[in-house]
């Protein structure tokens, strides 16, 4: 199974002067769900090369077994240092795609035509897609073949307004993931803040927060292996 993972290239947290990027757990936990299942993984980002890591996600309080394993994994770090350019990948070469979050995607991937086209192509090819935490915000401009928002009428989740307020960034981010998914017609649900919550609606799988990363990845594997009756 060939899996594409799409990371952000954006490293500025609005005009705060602080750094952002992808969230380490949201890359590492799914990475090893896929790796340990024998999948071939390709990492991509809008600019290619090494994507920015949100420095907060590397702090001790946010480490789990998967993040420690990733940091000690030479092969994984080599792949991270050499992500391919998003514009150079095609859905034809992969069975599925997974988007880790972090705040970075809200600035670049959420506005990327390359990203929107890629997700639309996966869905058109009847291939599942998964996005976790802030990454469901990347769906804001993704359309169906009929030109409607992809999330319209679909069950979805993503980083909650209260979680964003909890990290003190509700006034910094360009939009709130929960509000945006609802505005596009998504049937939004959430679990308790910071607890795992994954929603699947056909080809679309979304996870609420970092704690949802591994389970969202597992759900994606199951969707590829046992296609839903559609």
Kinemage of the C-alpha trace (Angstrom):
@kinemage 1
@onewidth
@group {chain A} dominant
@subgroup {mainchain}
@vectorlist {calphas} color= white
{ca unk a 1} P 0.000 0.000 0.000
{ca unk a 2} L 1.333 3.421 -0.975
{ca unk a 3} L 0.442 6.303 1.316
{ca unk a 4} L 1.041 10.006 0.798
{ca unk a 5} L 1.380 12.243 3.861
{ca unk a 6} L 1.072 15.992 3.234
{ca unk a 7} L 2.752 18.444 5.600
{ca unk a 8} L 2.735 22.221 5.830
{ca unk a 9} L 5.572 24.503 4.718
{ca unk a 10} L 4.325 27.479 6.750
{ca unk a 11} L 6.333 28.443 9.842
{ca unk a 12} L 4.928 31.778 11.087
{ca unk a 13} L 2.163 31.959 13.690
{ca unk a 14} L 0.332 34.962 12.277
{ca unk a 15} L 1.978 38.225 13.312
{ca unk a 16} L 2.939 36.987 16.782
{ca unk a 17} L 6.597 36.500 15.884
{ca unk a 18} L 6.321 32.901 17.055
{ca unk a 19} L 7.097 29.812 14.998
{ca unk a 20} L 4.633 27.137 13.944
{ca unk a 21} L 4.526 24.246 11.473
{ca unk a 22} L 3.345 20.660 11.666
{ca unk a 23} L 2.586 18.958 15.000
{ca unk a 24} L 5.037 16.135 15.678
{ca unk a 25} L 2.588 13.614 17.173
{ca unk a 26} L 0.267 14.052 14.193
{ca unk a 27} L 3.060 12.972 11.859
{ca unk a 28} L 4.787 10.385 14.022
{ca unk a 29} L 1.790 8.441 15.339
{ca unk a 30} L 0.205 7.868 11.894
{ca unk a 31} L 3.624 7.302 10.325
{ca unk a 32} L 4.194 4.238 12.483
{ca unk a 33} L 0.640 2.979 12.089
{ca unk a 34} L 1.396 2.940 8.357
{ca unk a 35} L 5.021 1.790 8.627
{ca unk a 36} L 4.249 -1.084 10.953
{ca unk a 37} L 1.519 -2.219 8.554
{ca unk a 38} L 4.110 -2.511 5.793
{ca unk a 39} L 3.034 0.566 3.844
{ca unk a 40} L 5.275 2.593 1.569
{ca unk a 41} L 5.168 6.208 2.783
{ca unk a 42} L 5.933 9.369 0.821
{ca unk a 43} L 6.095 12.752 2.549
{ca unk a 44} L 5.184 15.901 0.622
{ca unk a 45} L 4.886 19.618 1.366
{ca unk a 46} L 4.127 22.739 -0.701
{ca unk a 47} L 7.773 23.844 -0.872
{ca unk a 48} L 9.429 20.438 -0.660
{ca unk a 49} L 12.491 19.818 1.473
{ca unk a 50} L 12.297 19.929 5.261
{ca unk a 51} L 8.933 21.208 6.522
{ca unk a 52} L 8.860 23.314 9.688
{ca unk a 53} L 8.154 21.588 12.975
{ca unk a 54} L 6.042 23.439 15.499
{ca unk a 55} L 8.649 23.789 18.255
{ca unk a 56} L 6.044 23.427 20.983
{ca unk a 57} L 5.191 19.930 19.731
{ca unk a 58} L 8.763 18.852 20.475
{ca unk a 59} L 8.537 19.859 24.129
{ca unk a 60} L 8.702 17.104 26.726
{ca unk a 61} L 5.070 17.454 27.764
{ca unk a 62} L 3.907 16.513 24.264
{ca unk a 63} L 6.114 13.478 23.676
{ca unk a 64} L 4.702 9.988 23.240
{ca unk a 65} L 6.320 6.699 22.245
{ca unk a 66} L 5.802 7.423 18.548
{ca unk a 67} L 7.455 10.865 18.672
{ca unk a 68} L 10.467 9.493 20.522
{ca unk a 69} L 10.696 6.651 18.027
{ca unk a 70} L 10.500 9.094 15.128
{ca unk a 71} L 13.217 11.350 16.506
{ca unk a 72} L 15.559 8.337 16.792
{ca unk a 73} L 14.657 6.961 13.340
{ca unk a 74} L 17.295 7.891 10.761
{ca unk a 75} L 15.204 6.691 7.828
{ca unk a 76} L 12.169 8.695 8.930
{ca unk a 77} L 14.234 11.820 9.481
{ca unk a 78} L 15.855 11.486 6.077
{ca unk a 79} L 12.398 11.333 4.494
{ca unk a 80} L 11.314 14.378 6.496
{ca unk a 81} L 14.358 16.335 5.350
{ca unk a 82} L 13.541 15.624 1.718
{ca unk a 83} L 9.785 15.911 1.257
{ca unk a 84} L 8.686 16.091 -2.353
{ca unk a 85} L 6.968 19.186 -3.720
{ca unk a 86} L 3.205 18.934 -3.485
{ca unk a 87} L 2.807 20.162 -7.067
{ca unk a 88} L 4.839 17.172 -8.255
{ca unk a 89} L 2.661 14.421 -6.760
{ca unk a 90} L -0.425 12.832 -8.262
{ca unk a 91} L -3.205 10.758 -6.762
{ca unk a 92} L -2.571 8.090 -9.394
{ca unk a 93} L 0.626 7.063 -7.583
{ca unk a 94} L -0.962 6.455 -4.174
{ca unk a 95} L -3.727 4.447 -2.558
{ca unk a 96} L -4.625 7.154 -0.053
{ca unk a 97} L -3.535 10.436 1.541
{ca unk a 98} L -3.193 11.596 5.158
{ca unk a 99} L -2.856 15.216 6.307
{ca unk a 100} L -1.260 15.833 9.739
{ca unk a 101} L -2.182 19.088 11.394
{ca unk a 102} L -0.437 21.736 13.391
{ca unk a 103} L -1.323 25.387 12.894
{ca unk a 104} L 0.781 25.761 9.744
{ca unk a 105} L -1.716 24.147 7.339
{ca unk a 106} L -4.268 26.872 8.107
{ca unk a 107} L -2.125 29.388 6.252
{ca unk a 108} L -0.712 27.461 3.302
{ca unk a 109} L -2.492 24.160 2.620
{ca unk a 110} L -5.926 25.626 3.353
{ca unk a 111} L -5.376 28.090 0.492
{ca unk a 112} L -3.431 25.771 -1.822
{ca unk a 113} L -4.976 24.959 -5.189
{ca unk a 114} L -2.519 22.071 -5.514
{ca unk a 115} L -3.811 20.602 -2.263
{ca unk a 116} L -7.470 21.089 -3.157
{ca unk a 117} L -6.942 19.533 -6.587
{ca unk a 118} L -5.133 16.589 -5.032
{ca unk a 119} L -7.877 15.839 -2.518
{ca unk a 120} L -10.535 16.194 -5.210
{ca unk a 121} L -8.595 13.744 -7.386
{ca unk a 122} L -8.348 11.157 -4.606
{ca unk a 123} L -12.076 11.377 -3.945
{ca unk a 124} L -12.893 11.224 -7.670
{ca unk a 125} L -10.772 8.060 -7.894
{ca unk a 126} L -12.751 6.520 -5.011
{ca unk a 127} L -9.737 6.649 -2.700
{ca unk a 128} L -10.179 7.634 0.962
{ca unk a 129} L -8.565 10.704 2.509
{ca unk a 130} L -7.888 11.523 6.156
{ca unk a 131} L -7.076 14.775 7.925
{ca unk a 132} L -6.471 15.412 11.615
{ca unk a 133} L -6.674 18.314 14.085
{ca unk a 134} L -6.204 21.602 12.166
{ca unk a 135} L -5.804 19.822 8.838
{ca unk a 136} L -9.572 19.405 8.278
{ca unk a 137} L -9.482 23.165 7.715
{ca unk a 138} L -7.617 22.341 4.502
{ca unk a 139} L -10.977 21.180 3.143
{ca unk a 140} L -12.401 24.726 3.088
{ca unk a 141} L -11.974 25.139 -0.698
{ca unk a 142} L -12.281 21.474 -1.734
{ca unk a 143} L -15.257 20.763 -3.986
{ca unk a 144} L -17.255 17.787 -5.183
{ca unk a 145} L -17.552 16.975 -8.866
{ca unk a 146} L -20.767 19.012 -8.801
{ca unk a 147} L -18.956 22.065 -7.454
{ca unk a 148} L -20.348 21.883 -3.929
{ca unk a 149} L -18.171 21.951 -0.784
{ca unk a 150} L -16.825 18.463 -0.162
{ca unk a 151} L -17.834 18.596 3.503
{ca unk a 152} L -21.401 19.718 2.777
{ca unk a 153} L -23.793 17.208 4.332
{ca unk a 154} L -20.909 15.037 5.546
{ca unk a 155} L -20.049 14.087 9.107
{ca unk a 156} L -16.771 15.742 10.072
{ca unk a 157} L -14.662 16.791 13.036
{ca unk a 158} L -11.564 18.894 13.643
{ca unk a 159} L -9.902 21.078 16.261
{ca unk a 160} L -12.655 22.588 18.381
{ca unk a 161} L -13.204 26.260 19.111
{ca unk a 162} L -12.688 25.538 22.805
{ca unk a 163} L -9.417 23.724 22.142
{ca unk a 164} L -8.228 26.725 20.098
{ca unk a 165} L -9.231 29.053 22.910
{ca unk a 166} L -7.447 26.747 25.319
{ca unk a 167} L -4.121 27.245 23.538
{ca unk a 168} L -4.730 30.991 23.344
{ca unk a 169} L -4.786 31.226 19.562
{ca unk a 170} L -8.448 31.797 18.706
{ca unk a 171} L -7.663 35.405 17.747
{ca unk a 172} L -4.443 34.519 15.913
{ca unk a 173} L -5.487 31.825 13.435
{ca unk a 174} L -6.952 32.945 10.096
{ca unk a 175} L -10.143 30.982 10.823
{ca unk a 176} L -11.509 28.508 13.341
{ca unk a 177} L -11.633 24.942 12.054
{ca unk a 178} L -14.908 24.098 13.770
{ca unk a 179} L -16.622 27.250 12.479
{ca unk a 180} L -15.308 26.759 8.948
{ca unk a 181} L -16.451 23.156 8.680
{ca unk a 182} L -19.909 24.180 9.872
{ca unk a 183} L -19.991 27.158 7.482
{ca unk a 184} L -19.293 24.831 4.556
{ca unk a 185} L -22.246 22.645 5.521
{ca unk a 186} L -20.381 19.960 7.404
{ca unk a 187} L -22.216 17.945 10.058
{ca unk a 188} L -19.709 18.686 12.774
{ca unk a 189} L -19.248 16.698 15.973
{ca unk a 190} L -16.629 16.606 18.676
{ca unk a 191} L -15.667 14.650 21.741
{ca unk a 192} L -14.209 16.016 24.973
{ca unk a 193} L -11.392 18.497 24.417
{ca unk a 194} L -8.009 16.772 23.953
{ca unk a 195} L -9.553 13.299 23.844
{ca unk a 196} L -9.558 11.082 20.732
{ca unk a 197} L -12.495 11.532 18.380
{ca unk a 198} L -12.560 10.251 14.796
{ca unk a 199} L -15.395 10.555 12.297
{ca unk a 200} L -15.771 8.705 9.013
{ca unk a 201} L -18.252 9.560 6.290
{ca unk a 202} L -17.641 7.491 3.189
{ca unk a 203} L -14.255 8.400 1.741
{ca unk a 204} L -13.672 11.194 4.248
{ca unk a 205} L -12.020 10.547 7.632
{ca unk a 206} L -11.328 13.358 10.097
{ca unk a 207} L -9.781 13.444 13.558
{ca unk a 208} L -10.320 16.104 16.196
{ca unk a 209} L -6.882 16.659 17.734
{ca unk a 210} L -3.419 15.143 18.272
{ca unk a 211} L -4.849 12.322 20.398
{ca unk a 212} L -6.948 11.305 17.384
{ca unk a 213} L -3.966 10.860 15.048
{ca unk a 214} L -3.245 7.156 15.448
{ca unk a 215} L -6.891 6.098 15.398
{ca unk a 216} L -7.557 8.210 12.309
{ca unk a 217} L -4.621 6.517 10.592
{ca unk a 218} L -5.909 3.089 11.571
{ca unk a 219} L -9.354 3.965 10.253
{ca unk a 220} L -7.746 5.051 6.984
{ca unk a 221} L -5.927 1.744 6.617
{ca unk a 222} L -9.174 -0.117 7.171
{ca unk a 223} L -10.928 2.026 4.560
{ca unk a 224} L -8.297 1.209 1.955
{ca unk a 225} L -8.254 -2.495 2.758
{ca unk a 226} L -12.008 -2.950 2.996
{ca unk a 227} L -13.712 -0.409 0.766
{ca unk a 228} L -17.078 0.687 2.071
{ca unk a 229} L -20.186 -0.269 0.172
{ca unk a 230} L -20.871 2.941 -1.694
